[in-house]
């Protein structure tokens, strides 16, 4: 009888483990859904000139916007936005850059704004490289320094694009840096679930690893210790993994608030990257 109880208990434990593992693996296959929160409707764009670009990739159309300064641009900011909203939700960062005579090229991932399709970690990376290669051939971008700017979740693709194309890029800016998709996932699980999530929910690319391979390029890290959306220690991890030259600007405020709250200092730090 004791052996039977032990057998049944073991069988129940194995079955529970298999169910748990299946759930984890299933979440891995669909985990992109937990990271991206697209909004289709644009906010109003006022007092700023812009051109729209559309790129057809596979069966989807990706929309991008080139925000144009009044004077000859000093450089191109290639801007990758965060998990929520769309391009127009990041105007508090974009506007000061344009007023400082940078042209800002912002790409909406699949499903965001006027872009069709559904965002995943993989198609965001593939699309970003295709678009990067495309704009290098356009006259609007020739002979200008390119600064890659990642905001929040956009720091992941910004770091990967910079790593893969560093000979064509002048500098990298990471604002509200996420260390990896996995690290973000770990924030929302119980202590008992952490080891399984860490094992099975992997990042196809991550800023904390990719940044190690970026050599010689100036890097500006922007983060607040008061950031309630992305823990400061994630940005600190990526900064510590980065090679020189690098700078860590720690400001007081909320997530992605440096450009609007400390505009003059923000522009000064961006300008230094082009010199």
C-alpha contacts under 8 A as a table, 3 or more apart, distances in Angstrom:
res1	aa1	res2	aa2	distance
1	X	4	X	5.06
1	X	5	X	6.27
2	X	5	X	5.12
2	X	6	X	6.18
3	X	6	X	5.03
3	X	7	X	6.03
4	X	7	X	4.96
4	X	8	X	6.09
5	X	8	X	5.11
5	X	9	X	5.98
6	X	9	X	5.02
6	X	10	X	6.03
7	X	10	X	5.12
7	X	11	X	6.05
8	X	11	X	5.00
8	X	12	X	6.08
9	X	12	X	5.12
9	X	13	X	6.19
10	X	13	X	5.00
10	X	14	X	6.12
11	X	14	X	5.14
11	X	15	X	6.06
12	X	15	X	5.08
12	X	16	X	6.05
13	X	16	X	5.10
13	X	17	X	6.08
14	X	17	X	5.00
14	X	18	X	6.11
15	X	18	X	5.09
15	X	19	X	6.17
16	X	19	X	5.11
16	X	20	X	6.09
17	X	20	X	5.02
17	X	21	X	6.00
18	X	21	X	5.02
18	X	22	X	5.97
19	X	22	X	5.10
19	X	23	X	6.18
20	X	23	X	5.13
20	X	24	X	6.27
21	X	24	X	5.02
21	X	25	X	6.14
22	X	25	X	5.14
22	X	26	X	5.94
23	X	26	X	5.01
23	X	27	X	6.09
24	X	27	X	5.07
24	X	28	X	6.24
24	X	196	X	7.45
24	X	197	X	7.08
24	X	200	X	6.79
24	X	201	X	7.60
25	X	28	X	4.93
25	X	29	X	6.45
25	X	200	X	6.50
25	X	201	X	7.67
26	X	29	X	5.19
26	X	30	X	6.51
27	X	30	X	5.11
27	X	31	X	5.27
27	X	201	X	7.76
28	X	31	X	4.90
28	X	200	X	6.78
28	X	201	X	5.24
28	X	202	X	7.66
29	X	32	X	7.85
30	X	33	X	5.96
30	X	34	X	7.85
31	X	34	X	5.40
31	X	35	X	7.21
31	X	201	X	7.79
32	X	35	X	5.40
32	X	36	X	6.64
32	X	119	X	7.33
32	X	120	X	5.28
32	X	121	X	6.45
33	X	36	X	5.90
33	X	37	X	7.90
33	X	120	X	7.70
35	X	83	X	6.32
36	X	83	X	4.76
36	X	84	X	6.45
36	X	119	X	6.93
37	X	83	X	5.66
37	X	84	X	4.72
37	X	85	X	6.74
38	X	83	X	7.19
38	X	84	X	5.56
38	X	85	X	5.27
38	X	86	X	6.42
38	X	111	X	6.07
38	X	112	X	4.72
38	X	113	X	7.25
39	X	42	X	7.85
39	X	84	X	7.02
39	X	85	X	4.61
39	X	86	X	5.86
39	X	111	X	7.87
39	X	112	X	5.65
39	X	113	X	5.91
40	X	85	X	7.66
40	X	86	X	7.17
40	X	111	X	7.41
40	X	112	X	5.60
40	X	113	X	4.00
40	X	114	X	6.42
41	X	113	X	5.97
42	X	86	X	7.26
42	X	87	X	7.91
42	X	88	X	5.91
42	X	89	X	7.90
42	X	113	X	6.30
43	X	88	X	5.49
43	X	89	X	6.77
44	X	88	X	7.45
45	X	48	X	6.86
45	X	88	X	7.11
48	X	67	X	6.98
48	X	68	X	7.09
48	X	69	X	7.55
48	X	95	X	7.86
49	X	67	X	6.02
49	X	68	X	5.41
49	X	69	X	7.19
50	X	65	X	6.53
50	X	66	X	5.38
50	X	67	X	4.36
50	X	68	X	5.48
51	X	65	X	5.74
51	X	66	X	5.21
51	X	67	X	6.72
51	X	68	X	7.81
52	X	63	X	7.02
52	X	64	X	5.78
52	X	65	X	4.54
52	X	66	X	6.31
53	X	63	X	5.83
53	X	64	X	5.08
53	X	65	X	6.07
53	X	66	X	7.67
54	X	61	X	6.36
54	X	62	X	5.52
54	X	63	X	4.67
54	X	64	X	6.28
55	X	61	X	5.50
55	X	62	X	5.03
55	X	63	X	6.55
55	X	131	X	7.44
56	X	59	X	7.10
56	X	60	X	5.79
56	X	61	X	4.48
56	X	62	X	6.32
57	X	60	X	5.45
57	X	61	X	6.19
57	X	62	X	7.35
57	X	127	X	7.27
60	X	110	X	7.56
60	X	115	X	7.47
60	X	116	X	5.40
60	X	117	X	5.73
61	X	110	X	7.76
61	X	115	X	5.57
61	X	116	X	5.51
61	X	117	X	7.75
62	X	107	X	7.67
62	X	108	X	6.66
62	X	109	X	6.79
62	X	110	X	6.25
62	X	114	X	7.30
62	X	115	X	4.43
62	X	116	X	6.48
63	X	107	X	6.42
63	X	108	X	5.80
63	X	109	X	7.94
63	X	113	X	7.69
63	X	114	X	5.74
63	X	115	X	5.00
64	X	105	X	7.00
64	X	106	X	5.59
64	X	107	X	4.29
64	X	108	X	5.85
65	X	87	X	7.96
65	X	104	X	7.90
65	X	105	X	5.70
65	X	106	X	5.34
65	X	107	X	6.55
66	X	103	X	6.75
66	X	104	X	5.62
66	X	105	X	4.40
66	X	106	X	6.48
67	X	98	X	6.84
67	X	103	X	5.59
67	X	104	X	5.04
67	X	105	X	6.33
67	X	106	X	7.96
68	X	73	X	7.74
68	X	98	X	6.48
68	X	102	X	7.44
68	X	103	X	4.93
68	X	104	X	6.88
69	X	72	X	7.06
69	X	73	X	6.36
69	X	98	X	5.05
69	X	99	X	6.23
69	X	100	X	7.69
69	X	101	X	5.04
69	X	102	X	6.24
69	X	103	X	5.88
70	X	99	X	7.83
70	X	101	X	7.04
71	X	101	X	6.21
72	X	101	X	6.91
73	X	76	X	7.32
73	X	101	X	5.03
73	X	102	X	4.94
73	X	103	X	5.72
74	X	101	X	5.93
74	X	102	X	5.42
74	X	103	X	7.69
74	X	144	X	7.06
74	X	145	X	7.70
75	X	101	X	7.87
75	X	102	X	5.29
75	X	103	X	6.39
75	X	144	X	5.05
75	X	145	X	4.92
75	X	146	X	6.07
75	X	147	X	7.46
75	X	274	X	7.85
76	X	102	X	5.89
76	X	103	X	4.99
76	X	104	X	5.75
76	X	105	X	6.96
76	X	141	X	6.97
76	X	144	X	6.48
76	X	145	X	6.17
76	X	146	X	4.89
76	X	147	X	6.19
77	X	102	X	6.71
77	X	103	X	6.18
77	X	104	X	4.64
77	X	105	X	6.06
77	X	146	X	5.96
77	X	147	X	4.85
77	X	148	X	5.84
77	X	149	X	6.50
78	X	104	X	6.09
78	X	105	X	4.99
78	X	106	X	6.16
78	X	146	X	6.82
78	X	147	X	6.07
78	X	148	X	4.75
78	X	149	X	5.88
79	X	104	X	6.65
79	X	105	X	5.91
79	X	106	X	4.69
79	X	107	X	6.83
79	X	148	X	6.21
79	X	149	X	4.82
79	X	150	X	6.06
79	X	151	X	7.82
80	X	106	X	6.21
80	X	107	X	6.30
80	X	108	X	7.84
80	X	148	X	7.98
80	X	149	X	6.20
80	X	150	X	4.90
80	X	151	X	6.27
80	X	154	X	4.89
80	X	155	X	7.34
80	X	157	X	7.43
80	X	158	X	6.51
81	X	86	X	7.28
81	X	87	X	6.66
81	X	90	X	6.98
81	X	106	X	7.62
81	X	107	X	7.73
81	X	108	X	7.65
81	X	150	X	6.34
81	X	151	X	5.19
81	X	152	X	7.12
81	X	153	X	7.07
81	X	154	X	4.98
82	X	85	X	7.81
82	X	150	X	7.76
82	X	151	X	5.40
82	X	152	X	4.96
82	X	153	X	4.47
82	X	154	X	4.82
82	X	155	X	7.89
83	X	152	X	7.38
83	X	153	X	5.47
83	X	154	X	7.28
85	X	88	X	7.61
85	X	89	X	5.66
85	X	112	X	7.14
85	X	113	X	7.77
86	X	89	X	5.58
86	X	90	X	7.44
86	X	108	X	6.19
86	X	112	X	5.37
86	X	113	X	5.34
87	X	90	X	5.75
87	X	91	X	7.41
87	X	106	X	6.44
87	X	107	X	6.96
87	X	108	X	5.97
87	X	113	X	7.15
88	X	91	X	5.55
89	X	92	X	7.76
90	X	93	X	5.65
90	X	94	X	6.33
91	X	94	X	4.64
91	X	95	X	5.46
92	X	95	X	5.77
92	X	96	X	7.15
92	X	259	X	6.82
92	X	260	X	5.82
93	X	96	X	6.20
93	X	97	X	6.98
93	X	256	X	7.99
93	X	259	X	5.32
93	X	260	X	6.66
94	X	97	X	5.35
94	X	98	X	6.36
94	X	104	X	6.81
95	X	98	X	5.22
95	X	99	X	6.18
96	X	99	X	5.08
96	X	100	X	6.20
96	X	259	X	7.01
96	X	260	X	7.69
96	X	263	X	6.81
96	X	267	X	7.47
97	X	100	X	5.09
97	X	101	X	6.66
97	X	102	X	5.55
97	X	103	X	7.49
97	X	104	X	7.33
97	X	267	X	6.94
98	X	101	X	5.08
98	X	102	X	4.87
98	X	103	X	5.74
98	X	104	X	6.69
99	X	102	X	7.27
100	X	267	X	7.09
108	X	111	X	7.85
108	X	112	X	5.46
108	X	113	X	6.50
108	X	114	X	7.61
108	X	115	X	6.29
109	X	112	X	5.58
109	X	115	X	6.65
109	X	119	X	6.27
109	X	124	X	6.28
110	X	115	X	5.22
110	X	116	X	5.37
110	X	117	X	4.97
110	X	118	X	5.14
110	X	119	X	4.82
110	X	124	X	7.38
111	X	114	X	7.48
111	X	115	X	5.28
111	X	116	X	4.81
111	X	117	X	4.88
111	X	118	X	4.88
111	X	119	X	6.05
112	X	115	X	5.40
112	X	116	X	7.22
119	X	123	X	6.69
119	X	124	X	6.47
120	X	123	X	5.44
120	X	124	X	6.04
121	X	124	X	5.43
121	X	125	X	6.46
121	X	204	X	7.20
122	X	125	X	5.27
122	X	126	X	6.27
122	X	204	X	7.36
123	X	126	X	4.97
123	X	127	X	5.76
124	X	127	X	5.22
124	X	128	X	5.97
124	X	157	X	7.47
125	X	128	X	5.20
125	X	129	X	6.48
125	X	157	X	6.21
125	X	160	X	7.78
125	X	161	X	7.76
126	X	129	X	5.43
126	X	130	X	6.46
127	X	130	X	5.15
127	X	131	X	6.16
128	X	131	X	5.24
128	X	132	X	5.99
128	X	157	X	7.74
128	X	161	X	7.32
129	X	132	X	4.99
129	X	133	X	6.16
129	X	161	X	6.80
130	X	133	X	5.29
130	X	134	X	6.24
131	X	134	X	4.92
131	X	135	X	6.20
132	X	135	X	5.44
132	X	136	X	6.46
133	X	136	X	5.49
133	X	137	X	7.20
134	X	137	X	5.69
134	X	138	X	7.16
135	X	138	X	5.14
135	X	141	X	6.63
136	X	141	X	6.16
136	X	142	X	6.57
137	X	141	X	7.60
137	X	142	X	7.27
138	X	141	X	5.82
138	X	142	X	6.66
139	X	142	X	5.27
141	X	144	X	5.95
145	X	169	X	6.99
145	X	170	X	5.67
145	X	274	X	7.00
146	X	168	X	7.61
146	X	169	X	5.24
146	X	170	X	5.33
146	X	171	X	7.00
147	X	169	X	6.40
147	X	170	X	5.59
147	X	171	X	4.83
147	X	172	X	5.70
147	X	173	X	7.27
148	X	158	X	6.18
148	X	162	X	7.02
148	X	169	X	7.39
148	X	171	X	6.39
148	X	172	X	4.88
148	X	173	X	6.13
149	X	155	X	7.45
149	X	158	X	6.32
149	X	172	X	6.05
149	X	173	X	4.66
149	X	174	X	6.03
149	X	175	X	7.60
150	X	153	X	7.49
150	X	154	X	4.56
150	X	155	X	4.04
150	X	156	X	7.34
150	X	157	X	7.38
150	X	158	X	5.03
150	X	159	X	7.60
150	X	173	X	6.27
150	X	174	X	5.04
150	X	175	X	6.12
150	X	177	X	7.97
151	X	154	X	4.86
151	X	155	X	5.44
151	X	174	X	6.29
151	X	175	X	4.86
151	X	176	X	6.16
151	X	177	X	7.14
151	X	256	X	7.17
152	X	155	X	5.57
152	X	174	X	7.78
152	X	175	X	6.07
152	X	176	X	4.78
152	X	177	X	5.41
152	X	178	X	6.21
152	X	230	X	7.49
152	X	256	X	7.49
153	X	156	X	6.03
153	X	157	X	8.00
153	X	177	X	7.38
153	X	178	X	6.32
154	X	157	X	5.62
154	X	158	X	6.05
155	X	158	X	4.94
155	X	159	X	5.99
155	X	174	X	5.61
155	X	175	X	7.06
155	X	176	X	7.80
155	X	177	X	5.74
155	X	178	X	6.51
155	X	207	X	6.85
156	X	159	X	5.47
156	X	160	X	6.42
156	X	178	X	7.01
156	X	179	X	7.80
156	X	180	X	7.10
156	X	205	X	7.23
156	X	206	X	5.70
156	X	207	X	5.13
157	X	160	X	4.99
157	X	161	X	5.98
157	X	207	X	7.94
158	X	161	X	5.32
158	X	162	X	6.17
158	X	172	X	7.72
158	X	174	X	7.72
159	X	162	X	5.13
159	X	163	X	6.08
159	X	172	X	7.53
159	X	174	X	7.97
159	X	206	X	7.85
159	X	207	X	5.58
159	X	210	X	6.33
159	X	211	X	6.25
160	X	163	X	5.06
160	X	164	X	6.17
160	X	205	X	7.09
160	X	206	X	7.49
160	X	207	X	7.02
160	X	210	X	6.00
160	X	211	X	7.85
161	X	164	X	5.20
161	X	165	X	6.04
161	X	166	X	7.93
162	X	165	X	5.20
162	X	166	X	5.08
162	X	169	X	6.73
162	X	172	X	7.06
162	X	214	X	7.25
163	X	166	X	5.49
163	X	210	X	6.30
163	X	211	X	6.92
163	X	213	X	6.28
163	X	214	X	5.28
165	X	168	X	5.64
165	X	169	X	6.59
166	X	169	X	5.04
166	X	170	X	7.65
166	X	214	X	6.91
166	X	215	X	7.97
166	X	217	X	7.48
169	X	172	X	7.96
169	X	217	X	7.94
170	X	217	X	6.49
170	X	218	X	7.42
170	X	273	X	7.61
170	X	274	X	6.96
171	X	217	X	5.48
171	X	218	X	5.02
171	X	219	X	5.90
171	X	273	X	6.17
171	X	274	X	7.46
172	X	217	X	7.33
172	X	218	X	6.51
172	X	219	X	4.85
172	X	220	X	6.36
173	X	219	X	5.85
173	X	220	X	4.76
173	X	221	X	5.99
173	X	222	X	7.65
174	X	177	X	5.68
174	X	219	X	7.79
174	X	220	X	6.32
174	X	221	X	4.97
174	X	222	X	6.17
175	X	221	X	6.03
175	X	222	X	4.60
175	X	223	X	6.09
175	X	256	X	6.50
176	X	221	X	7.95
176	X	222	X	6.09
176	X	223	X	4.96
176	X	224	X	7.50
176	X	227	X	7.86
176	X	230	X	6.45
176	X	232	X	7.87
176	X	235	X	6.64
176	X	255	X	6.39
176	X	256	X	6.06
177	X	221	X	7.55
177	X	222	X	7.56
177	X	223	X	7.09
177	X	230	X	7.19
177	X	234	X	6.54
177	X	235	X	4.62
177	X	238	X	7.53
178	X	181	X	7.42
178	X	183	X	7.86
178	X	184	X	7.21
178	X	207	X	7.12
178	X	230	X	6.50
178	X	234	X	5.63
178	X	235	X	6.10
179	X	183	X	6.50
179	X	184	X	7.79
179	X	206	X	6.47
179	X	207	X	5.43
179	X	208	X	5.02
179	X	234	X	4.95
179	X	235	X	6.33
179	X	237	X	6.72
179	X	238	X	5.88
180	X	183	X	5.17
180	X	184	X	6.49
180	X	203	X	6.51
180	X	205	X	7.54
180	X	206	X	4.64
180	X	207	X	6.03
180	X	208	X	6.54
181	X	184	X	5.22
181	X	185	X	6.31
181	X	202	X	7.51
181	X	203	X	5.51
181	X	206	X	6.87
182	X	185	X	5.01
182	X	186	X	6.27
182	X	197	X	7.71
182	X	198	X	6.54
182	X	201	X	6.09
182	X	202	X	5.74
182	X	203	X	5.77
183	X	186	X	5.16
183	X	187	X	6.84
183	X	198	X	7.99
184	X	187	X	5.44
184	X	188	X	7.64
184	X	230	X	7.96
185	X	188	X	5.91
185	X	189	X	7.26
185	X	197	X	7.67
185	X	201	X	7.99
186	X	189	X	5.60
186	X	194	X	6.18
186	X	197	X	6.87
186	X	198	X	7.24
189	X	193	X	6.07
189	X	194	X	6.49
190	X	193	X	5.33
190	X	194	X	6.50
191	X	194	X	5.32
192	X	195	X	7.18
193	X	196	X	5.60
193	X	197	X	6.16
194	X	197	X	5.15
194	X	198	X	5.94
195	X	198	X	5.14
195	X	199	X	6.14
196	X	199	X	5.08
196	X	200	X	6.07
196	X	201	X	7.93
197	X	200	X	5.38
197	X	201	X	5.18
198	X	201	X	5.80
198	X	202	X	6.87
199	X	202	X	6.91
203	X	206	X	6.16
205	X	209	X	7.64
205	X	210	X	7.19
206	X	209	X	5.58
206	X	210	X	6.00
207	X	210	X	5.09
207	X	211	X	5.63
207	X	238	X	6.48
208	X	211	X	5.79
208	X	212	X	7.21
208	X	237	X	6.70
208	X	238	X	4.56
208	X	241	X	6.43
209	X	212	X	5.68
209	X	213	X	7.68
209	X	238	X	7.91
209	X	241	X	7.59
210	X	213	X	5.68
210	X	214	X	7.18
211	X	214	X	5.35
211	X	238	X	6.99
211	X	241	X	6.69
211	X	242	X	5.39
211	X	243	X	7.75
212	X	215	X	7.78
212	X	241	X	5.70
212	X	242	X	5.20
212	X	243	X	6.47
214	X	217	X	6.78
214	X	242	X	7.44
214	X	243	X	7.06
215	X	243	X	6.34
215	X	244	X	7.64
216	X	243	X	7.36
216	X	244	X	6.60
216	X	245	X	6.40
217	X	244	X	7.84
217	X	245	X	6.62
218	X	244	X	7.28
218	X	245	X	5.01
218	X	246	X	5.62
218	X	273	X	6.29
219	X	244	X	7.87
219	X	245	X	6.39
219	X	246	X	4.56
219	X	247	X	6.34
219	X	273	X	7.82
220	X	246	X	5.86
220	X	247	X	5.01
220	X	248	X	6.10
220	X	249	X	7.33
220	X	269	X	7.90
221	X	235	X	7.44
221	X	239	X	6.82
221	X	246	X	7.63
221	X	247	X	6.08
221	X	248	X	4.68
221	X	249	X	5.98
222	X	235	X	7.99
222	X	248	X	6.07
222	X	249	X	4.91
222	X	250	X	6.09
222	X	251	X	7.56
222	X	258	X	7.69
223	X	227	X	7.36
223	X	232	X	6.51
223	X	235	X	6.69
223	X	248	X	7.79
223	X	249	X	6.57
223	X	250	X	5.28
223	X	251	X	6.47
223	X	255	X	7.58
223	X	256	X	7.68
224	X	227	X	5.23
224	X	232	X	6.43
224	X	250	X	5.38
224	X	251	X	5.05
224	X	252	X	5.65
224	X	253	X	6.09
224	X	254	X	6.70
224	X	255	X	6.92
225	X	231	X	7.56
225	X	232	X	5.24
225	X	250	X	7.17
225	X	251	X	7.52
225	X	252	X	7.10
226	X	232	X	7.63
226	X	252	X	6.77
226	X	253	X	6.13
226	X	254	X	6.09
226	X	255	X	7.82
227	X	230	X	5.93
227	X	231	X	6.13
227	X	232	X	6.51
227	X	253	X	7.15
227	X	254	X	5.15
227	X	255	X	4.95
228	X	231	X	6.53
228	X	254	X	7.10
228	X	255	X	6.84
229	X	255	X	6.45
230	X	234	X	7.18
230	X	255	X	7.40
231	X	234	X	5.70
231	X	235	X	7.40
232	X	235	X	5.45
232	X	236	X	6.29
233	X	236	X	4.76
233	X	237	X	6.01
234	X	237	X	5.12
234	X	238	X	6.56
235	X	238	X	5.29
235	X	239	X	6.19
236	X	239	X	5.04
236	X	240	X	6.08
237	X	240	X	5.20
237	X	241	X	6.31
238	X	241	X	5.11
238	X	242	X	6.31
239	X	242	X	5.20
239	X	246	X	7.76
239	X	248	X	7.16
242	X	246	X	7.34
243	X	246	X	6.96
251	X	258	X	6.78
253	X	257	X	6.18
253	X	258	X	7.24
253	X	261	X	7.84
254	X	257	X	5.49
256	X	259	X	7.38
257	X	260	X	5.67
257	X	261	X	5.91
258	X	261	X	5.23
258	X	262	X	5.40
258	X	263	X	7.02
258	X	266	X	6.72
259	X	262	X	5.66
259	X	263	X	4.89
259	X	266	X	5.60
259	X	267	X	7.88
260	X	263	X	5.45
262	X	265	X	5.63
262	X	266	X	5.95
263	X	266	X	4.95
263	X	267	X	6.18
264	X	267	X	5.33
264	X	268	X	6.25
265	X	268	X	5.04
265	X	269	X	6.23
266	X	269	X	5.38
266	X	270	X	6.38
267	X	270	X	5.04
267	X	271	X	6.02
268	X	271	X	5.11
268	X	272	X	6.36
269	X	272	X	5.31
269	X	273	X	6.91
270	X	273	X	5.46
270	X	274	X	7.37
271	X	274	X	5.58
271	X	275	X	7.02
272	X	275	X	5.35
